[in-house]
Amino acid sequence: MNINRKLRFQLLVQNGFFVLLFLLLVILLGYLASQYHIAKDITQANRNILTQGSVNVLKQMNGPINITVFATKDDASSGDNFRKGMIDFVTRYQREKKNINLTFINPSVEPKLAQEAGVKEDGEVVVEYQKRTEHITPPIAEQEMTNLLVRLSRTNQQAVMYLDGHGERNLLGIKNHDLGEFGKQLEKKGFKFANPDLTIAQAVPSNGAMLVIASPQVDVSEVEAKKIKTYLESGGNLLWLLDDDNFRGLNVVAEYLGLQVSSGIALDMASAQYGADARVSFASLYGEHPITTNFMLRTLFPEAHEVTAKGTDENGWKVSNLVEVAPNGWLSAEKLAKDAKPVFNEKKDKRGPINIGVALERIYGKKGQRVVVMGNGNFLSNTFITNGGNLDLGVNMVNWLAGDDKLITIQPMPLKDINVTIPDTDSGRLVAWTVFHAFQYFIPLGMMIAGFYFWWKRRKA
């Protein structure tokens, strides 16, 4: 093929046109990338995008959020990329909410600003929303930051009151049957606790967000029961966790709510596929209610009882079913011995699904009044709180009772690999040094050497 001047000119025009189109394509892709953000996260804990729970929290925050990082130079923990890591972390939130402002301040250069902000540690982060501030220190995971934003968003600052002195599951307790871990999660979300002594107090304080009655083991005195009923008659909110059909002296309260609890427990034969006993019921069916809106997590309830309530014209309660368990199981008509094998009795037992929780609400004066009764308290205990969506369901209940409906959401999962623990031995440090620097130096250098070798080999061929 002869290459003359005309052909050379045509090739030059074609190549030039190709380069022009390629540059236009690059510019177009750059513009589209700046206008539209699409991210897909394939990491174990979705560490590069926000979970839906965090997105929901941001949606209900109307004003701007100011995040100030007080860090000396770029290093707050003997690392080289602290500033970049914080920018990448906050960017995940900025994608969902545009008016999140991130500022870096060097406390060595601006010591007065750090002192005014109450900063005590290098790398400390101050988050401000609607003139309220909170501090957080690294390492920071999504769960910690979102919990902080929930606390700043919370408008109801009333205390969560809990009944004590009758063997209840304690919200601050550390025993397996206590609710201490659940209480810690509530504290992280901005709730405060109060423990009124109803044997001394004239009445249940009316300035609390709700009263929690968590499975008393001995009878509540008649005096205390009357005070609790009066509290309900006066528009108080209540969370009542029951482990059996014994109301422990609170029969007047149960009658006021039109409440009935089964003596037998729900038996779920499908529990075997999860390696559990039939007395442990699993739930994935939930009622139509703000507490369970878009709630699709599986929850488990050991030895749960059926709960029903009846609203009347006299009391004005609107009743909603919350949780149904054992769709392929049944409700035993009688109490089941621990060693007894579950066998369905066609004449006495009731086929599933079995409802084990109800929510009651009504208008009282100018405000709403809310009650939640669960036929199981064990699902929020220290033993079972981390199973499935138990924690999320419990937090949703408390948020609804407190009137913070907008904060009802599925909580973000904590990262499992936020910290790396290096064994304090010479061999451990050697392995860690080798692994870390292999990706930083050795592997790139090896690829460069391999590339140069193959290029040289082909050049000589």
C-alpha positions in Angstrom: 0.0 0.0 0.0 1.5 3.3 -1.1 1.3 6.1 1.4 1.1 9.4 -0.4 0.5 12.9 0.8 -3.3 12.6 0.4 -3.6 9.3 2.4 -1.3 10.7 5.1 -3.5 13.8 5.4 -6.6 11.5 5.7 -5.0 9.4 8.4 -4.0 12.6 10.2 -7.6 13.9 10.1 -9.0 10.6 11.3 -6.6 10.4 14.2 -7.3 14.0 15.1 -11.0 13.4 14.9 -10.6 10.3 17.2 -8.6 12.3 19.7 -11.2 15.0 19.7 -14.0 12.6 20.2 -12.1 10.8 23.0 -11.5 14.1 24.8 -15.2 15.0 24.5 -16.1 11.6 25.9 -13.8 12.1 28.9 -15.2 15.6 29.5 -18.8 14.2 29.3 -18.0 11.4 31.7 -16.4 13.8 34.1 -19.4 16.1 34.0 -21.8 13.2 34.5 -19.7 11.9 37.4 -19.9 15.3 39.1 -23.6 15.5 38.7 -24.7 11.9 39.5 -23.3 9.6 42.2 -23.8 5.9 42.0 -22.0 3.7 44.5 -22.1 -0.1 45.1 -20.4 -1.5 48.2 -19.2 -5.1 48.2 -17.4 -4.9 51.6 -18.4 -7.0 54.6 -20.2 -4.3 56.5 -21.0 -1.7 53.8 -18.1 0.5 54.9 -18.2 2.7 51.8 -21.9 3.6 51.8 -24.4 4.4 54.5 -26.9 1.8 55.7 -30.6 2.7 55.3 -30.9 3.4 59.1 -28.4 6.2 58.8 -30.0 7.6 55.6 -33.4 7.7 57.5 -31.8 9.7 60.4 -30.3 12.2 58.0 -33.6 12.7 56.1 -35.4 13.9 59.3 -32.6 16.4 60.2 -33.6 19.7 58.6 -30.8 22.0 59.5 -27.1 22.0 58.6 -24.7 19.8 60.5 -21.2 21.2 61.3 -18.4 18.7 61.9 -15.1 20.1 63.2 -12.0 17.8 63.5 -9.3 19.0 65.9 -6.2 17.2 64.7 -2.5 18.1 64.8 -1.2 18.2 61.3 -2.5 15.1 59.5 -1.9 12.6 62.2 -4.1 11.8 65.2 -3.1 8.2 65.8 0.5 7.6 64.5 -0.9 7.1 60.9 -0.3 8.9 57.6 -3.9 9.3 56.3 -6.1 10.5 59.2 -7.3 13.6 57.4 -8.1 11.7 54.2 -9.8 8.9 56.2 -12.1 11.5 57.9 -12.9 13.2 54.6 -13.8 9.8 53.0 -15.9 8.9 56.1 -17.9 12.2 56.2 -18.3 12.1 52.4 -20.6 9.1 52.9 -22.9 11.3 54.9 -22.5 14.3 52.6 -23.8 12.2 49.7 -27.1 11.9 51.5 -27.2 15.3 53.1 -25.6 18.2 51.2 -25.5 20.7 54.1 -23.0 18.8 56.2 -19.9 21.0 56.6 -16.5 19.5 57.5 -13.7 21.7 59.0 -10.2 20.8 60.2 -8.5 22.8 62.9 -5.0 22.3 64.2 -5.1 22.7 68.0 -1.4 23.5 68.1 -2.0 26.5 65.8 -5.4 27.5 67.2 -5.2 26.5 70.9 -7.9 29.0 71.9 -10.5 27.5 69.5 -9.7 24.0 70.9 -10.1 25.2 74.4 -13.4 27.0 73.7 -14.7 23.8 72.1 -13.7 21.7 75.2 -11.3 19.5 73.1 -9.2 17.2 75.3 -7.7 14.7 72.7 -5.9 15.0 69.4 -8.2 13.9 66.7 -11.4 14.7 68.7 -14.4 15.5 66.5 -17.1 18.0 67.5 -20.5 17.7 65.8 -23.0 20.6 66.0 -26.7 20.6 65.1 -29.3 23.2 66.0 -27.0 24.7 68.6 -26.4 21.4 70.4 -23.0 19.7 70.3 -21.5 16.3 71.0 -17.9 15.1 71.0 -16.6 11.8 69.5 -13.0 10.4 69.3 -11.5 8.1 66.7 -11.7 5.4 65.6 -15.2 6.3 64.4 -17.6 3.8 62.8 -21.0 4.5 61.2 -22.9 3.2 64.2 -21.2 5.6 66.6 -21.7 8.6 64.3 -25.3 7.8 63.6 -26.1 7.3 67.3 -24.5 10.7 67.9 -26.8 12.3 65.2 -29.8 10.5 66.8 -29.0 12.0 70.2 -28.7 15.5 68.6 -32.0 15.0 66.8 -33.9 13.9 69.8 -36.5 16.4 70.8 -37.9 14.5 73.8 -35.5 14.9 76.7 -37.9 13.3 79.3 -36.5 10.4 81.3 -37.4 6.7 80.8 -38.7 5.6 84.2 -38.5 1.9 85.3 -40.2 0.0 88.0 -37.8 -1.7 90.4 -37.8 -3.6 93.7 -39.9 -6.7 92.6 -37.2 -8.8 90.9 -37.7 -7.0 87.5 -35.2 -7.2 84.6 -33.1 -4.2 85.4 -32.3 -1.7 82.6 -28.9 -1.2 84.2 -28.3 -4.8 85.3 -25.4 -7.0 84.1 -27.0 -10.5 84.8 -28.1 -12.6 81.8 -31.8 -12.0 82.4 -31.3 -8.2 82.9 -31.7 -5.5 80.2 -28.4 -3.8 80.8 -27.1 -4.0 77.2 -30.5 -2.7 76.0 -30.2 0.1 78.5 -26.7 1.0 77.2 -28.0 1.3 73.7 -30.8 3.6 74.8 -28.3 5.8 76.6 -26.2 6.0 73.5 -29.3 7.3 71.7 -29.9 10.1 74.1 -32.3 8.5 76.7 -31.9 9.2 80.4 -33.2 6.9 83.2 -35.2 7.5 86.4 -36.1 5.0 89.1 -39.1 6.4 91.1 -39.8 4.6 94.4 -43.6 4.2 94.2 -43.8 3.1 97.8 -42.7 6.6 98.8 -43.6 8.8 95.9 -47.2 10.2 96.0 -47.6 9.2 92.3 -45.7 8.1 89.2 -43.9 11.3 88.0 -45.8 12.9 85.1 -42.7 14.4 83.6 -41.2 11.1 82.4 -41.4 9.9 78.8 -42.7 6.5 79.8 -42.8 3.8 82.5 -41.1 0.4 81.9 -42.4 -2.6 83.8 -40.0 -5.5 83.0 -41.3 -8.8 84.3 -41.7 -8.5 88.1 -41.0 -11.7 89.9 -43.0 -10.9 93.1 -46.3 -9.1 93.4 -46.4 -5.4 93.2 -48.2 -3.9 96.2 -51.8 -2.7 95.9 -50.7 0.9 96.6 -48.1 0.8 93.8 -50.6 -0.8 91.4 -53.2 2.0 92.0 -50.5 4.6 91.4 -49.6 3.0 88.1 -53.3 2.8 87.0 -53.7 6.5 88.0 -50.6 7.2 85.8 -52.3 5.6 82.9 -55.6 7.3 83.5 -53.6 10.6 83.5 -52.2 10.0 80.0 -48.9 8.3 80.8 -47.0 6.0 78.4 -46.1 2.4 79.3 -43.9 -0.4 78.1 -44.9 -3.7 79.8 -42.9 -6.9 79.3 -44.6 -10.1 80.5 -43.0 -13.5 80.9 -46.2 -15.4 81.8 -49.9 -14.8 82.5 -49.3 -13.8 86.1 -49.7 -10.0 86.3 -48.0 -9.9 89.7 -50.5 -7.7 91.4 -51.1 -5.5 88.4 -54.5 -7.0 87.5 -56.2 -3.6 87.8 -53.8 -2.3 85.1 -54.4 -5.3 82.8 -58.2 -4.8 83.2 -57.9 -1.1 82.4 -56.1 -2.1 79.1 -58.4 -4.9 78.3 -55.4 -7.2 78.4 -55.3 -11.0 78.2 -52.2 -13.2 78.2 -52.0 -16.9 77.5 -50.9 -19.4 80.1 -49.2 -21.6 77.4 -46.3 -20.6 75.2 -45.8 -20.4 71.4 -44.1 -23.5 70.0 -42.2 -23.1 66.7 -41.2 -26.4 65.1 -39.3 -24.5 62.4 -36.8 -23.4 65.0 -34.9 -26.6 64.5 -33.5 -25.3 61.2 -31.8 -22.5 63.2 -30.5 -24.9 65.8 -32.9 -23.8 68.4 -35.5 -25.4 70.6 -39.2 -25.3 69.7 -39.8 -23.1 72.7 -37.8 -20.3 70.9 -40.2 -18.7 68.4 -38.9 -16.8 65.3 -40.8 -13.9 63.9 -40.7 -12.3 60.4 -44.3 -11.2 60.2 -45.2 -7.9 61.7 -48.4 -5.8 62.0 -49.2 -2.5 60.3 -47.8 0.0 62.8 -45.2 2.8 62.9 -43.0 0.6 65.1 -42.8 -2.1 62.4 -43.0 -0.1 59.2 -40.5 -1.5 56.8 -39.1 -3.8 59.5 -38.0 -6.9 57.8 -35.4 -8.4 60.3 -35.9 -11.7 61.9 -36.4 -11.6 65.7 -36.6 -14.4 68.2 -38.6 -14.8 71.4 -37.8 -17.6 74.0 -41.0 -18.9 75.6 -43.3 -16.2 74.3 -47.0 -15.9 75.3 -49.9 -14.7 73.2 -51.1 -11.2 74.0 -54.5 -9.7 73.1 -56.1 -6.4 74.1 -59.5 -5.1 73.6 -60.3 -1.4 73.0 -63.6 -0.2 74.2 -65.7 3.0 73.9 -65.1 3.5 77.5 -61.3 3.5 77.5 -60.9 4.6 73.9 -57.9 2.5 73.1 -57.0 1.7 69.5 -55.2 -1.7 69.5 -52.7 -2.9 66.9 -51.0 -6.3 66.7 -47.2 -6.0 66.5 -45.4 -9.4 66.2 -46.6 -12.8 65.0 -44.5 -15.9 65.6 -44.6 -19.6 64.9 -46.6 -19.4 61.6 -46.1 -23.2 61.2 -46.3 -23.9 65.0 -49.0 -23.5 67.6 -49.9 -22.1 71.0 -49.9 -24.7 73.8 -53.1 -24.6 75.9 -51.2 -25.4 79.0 -47.8 -24.8 80.5 -45.2 -27.1 79.1 -42.7 -28.9 81.3 -39.1 -28.3 80.5 -38.3 -31.9 79.5 -41.6 -32.5 77.8 -41.7 -33.1 74.0 -43.9 -30.6 72.1 -46.9 -32.5 70.6 -49.8 -30.6 69.0 -53.2 -31.3 70.6 -56.0 -30.7 68.1 -58.6 -30.1 70.7 -56.8 -27.7 73.0 -53.9 -26.1 71.2 -54.2 -23.1 68.8 -52.4 -23.2 65.4 -50.1 -20.3 64.5 -49.3 -17.6 63.7 -49.5 -16.3 67.3 -49.5 -12.6 68.1 -47.2 -11.9 71.1 -47.3 -8.1 71.2 -49.8 -5.2 71.0 -49.6 -1.5 70.8 -52.4 0.7 72.2 -52.9 4.4 71.7 -55.5 7.0 72.2 -55.9 10.8 72.4 -55.6 12.1 75.9 -56.3 15.9 76.2 -54.2 17.5 73.5 -51.6 14.8 73.3 -51.4 11.1 72.4 -51.0 8.3 74.9 -49.2 5.1 74.0 -48.8 1.7 75.5 -46.8 -1.4 74.3 -47.3 -4.8 75.9 -45.1 -7.8 74.9 -45.7 -11.4 76.0 -42.0 -11.9 76.3 -39.3 -9.9 78.2 -36.4 -12.3 77.4 -35.9 -11.0 73.8 -34.4 -7.8 75.2 -32.3 -9.5 77.9 -28.5 -9.5 77.8 -28.6 -13.0 76.5 -30.7 -12.4 73.4 -30.5 -8.7 72.6 -27.9 -9.2 69.9 -29.9 -11.9 68.1 -31.4 -10.8 64.7 -33.4 -7.6 64.9 -34.2 -7.8 68.7 -32.3 -4.6 69.5 -33.8 -2.7 66.6 -37.4 -3.8 67.5 -36.8 -2.7 71.1 -35.4 0.7 70.2 -38.3 1.3 67.8 -40.8 0.6 70.6 -39.1 3.0 72.9 -38.8 5.7 70.2 -42.5 5.4 69.4 -43.5 5.5 73.1 -41.3 8.6 73.6 -43.0 10.3 70.6 -39.9 10.4 68.4 -41.6 8.6 65.5 -39.1 10.0 63.0 -36.2 8.2 64.8 -37.8 4.8 64.3 -35.3 3.1 62.1 -33.1 0.1 61.7 -29.8 0.8 63.4 -26.6 0.5 61.4 -24.5 -2.5 62.1 -21.1 -2.0 63.7 -18.0 -2.7 61.7 -16.4 -6.0 62.6 -12.9 -5.0 61.4 -12.7 -1.4 62.6 -9.5 -2.2 64.7 -6.6 -4.5 64.0 -5.0 -6.2 67.0 -1.3 -7.1 66.5 0.1 -9.7 68.9 2.7 -8.2 71.2 5.4 -10.6 70.2 8.4 -10.3 67.9 6.9 -12.8 65.4 3.6 -11.0 65.5 5.2 -7.6 64.8 7.3 -9.2 62.0 4.2 -10.7 60.3 2.3 -7.4 60.6 5.2 -5.4 59.2 5.5 -7.8 56.3 1.8 -7.8 55.5 1.4 -4.0 55.7 4.5 -3.2 53.7 4.0 -5.9 51.2 0.9 -4.1 49.8 2.7 -0.7 50.1 6.1 -1.6 48.6 6.9 -5.2 47.9 4.0 -6.2 45.6 4.1 -3.0 43.5 7.9 -3.3 43.2 7.6 -7.0 42.2 5.1 -6.1 39.5 7.4 -3.4 38.1 10.3 -5.9 38.0 8.1 -8.6 36.3 6.9 -6.0 33.8 10.4 -4.9 33.0 11.5 -8.5 32.6 8.8 -9.4 30.1 9.4 -6.2 28.1 13.1 -6.9 27.9 12.5 -10.6 26.9 10.1 -9.6 24.1 12.4 -6.8 22.9 15.2 -9.3 22.4 13.0 -11.9 20.7 
